Amino acid sequence: MIRSLTLAALAATLAMPALAGDIKINDPYARSAMPGAKSGAAFMTIENTGEADDRLIAARSDIAARVELHTHKDMGEGVMRMMEVEEGFVIPAGGAHALMRGGDHVMFMGLTQSLVQGEGVSVTLVFETAGEMEIEIPVDLERKPRHGMRHGQGHGMGGGNAAKTN
């Protein structure tokens, strides 16, 4: 019973939005394609309540050898290629930017531990203006992709059609 209450409290805490200055992180979750996978990804919506644009320029975590900001690029003929976005993602003033399956995301390469359903992973997001924000991201291996993804968009992280990656 105590374990159940502890897990419920952790889940409630992780569900709360994280804040740093004008930046707010909503609905974060991480996943991998399968147990023992060497890569995984994190998804979330980043909201900017400020009056000036900001930019997510990097992410760090001890759970992977490399952590990069990634997106999918349509290479034509139904082929999607995953690639690093070195310049990061603009978070518009008064707006939001979604990191989601089949689109922009935080990529974990060379996982040093398995992503386990219901546990959390610590990730530091680095913003151009707001600075560093450390967040705890719950692992959700069961979440289905959001509706509205184009055919052929997938992440190779389970759900949707698998994308070809480099």
Rosetta blueprint (number, residue, H / E / L):
1 M L
2 I H
3 R H
4 S H
5 L H
6 T H
7 L H
8 A H
9 A H
10 L H
11 A H
12 A H
13 T H
14 L H
15 A H
16 M L
17 P L
18 A E
19 L E
20 A E
21 G L
22 D L
23 I E
24 K E
25 I E
26 N E
27 D E
28 P E
29 Y E
30 A E
31 R E
32 S E
33 A L
34 M L
35 P L
36 G L
37 A L
38 K L
39 S E
40 G E
41 A E
42 A E
43 F E
44 M E
45 T E
46 I E
47 E E
48 N E
49 T L
50 G L
51 E L
52 A L
53 D L
54 D E
55 R E
56 L E
57 I E
58 A E
59 A E
60 R E
61 S L
62 D L
63 I L
64 A E
65 A E
66 R E
67 V E
68 E E
69 L E
70 H E
71 T E
72 H E
73 K E
74 D E
75 M E
76 G E
77 E L
78 G L
79 V E
80 M E
81 R E
82 M E
83 M E
84 E E
85 V L
86 E L
87 E L
88 G L
89 F E
90 V E
91 I E
92 P L
93 A L
94 G L
95 G L
96 A E
97 H E
98 A E
99 L E
100 M L
101 R L
102 G L
103 G L
104 D L
105 H E
106 V E
107 M E
108 F E
109 M E
110 G E
111 L E
112 T L
113 Q L
114 S L
115 L L
116 V L
117 Q L
118 G L
119 E L
120 G E
121 V E
122 S E
123 V E
124 T E
125 L E
126 V E
127 F E
128 E L
129 T L
130 A L
131 G E
132 E E
133 M E
134 E E
135 I E
136 E E
137 I E
138 P E
139 V E
140 D L
141 L L
142 E L
143 R L
144 K L
145 P L
146 R L
147 H L
148 G L
149 M L
150 R L
151 H L
152 G L
153 Q L
154 G E
155 H L
156 G L
157 M L
158 G L
159 G L
160 G E
161 N L
162 A L
163 A L
164 K L
165 T L
166 N L
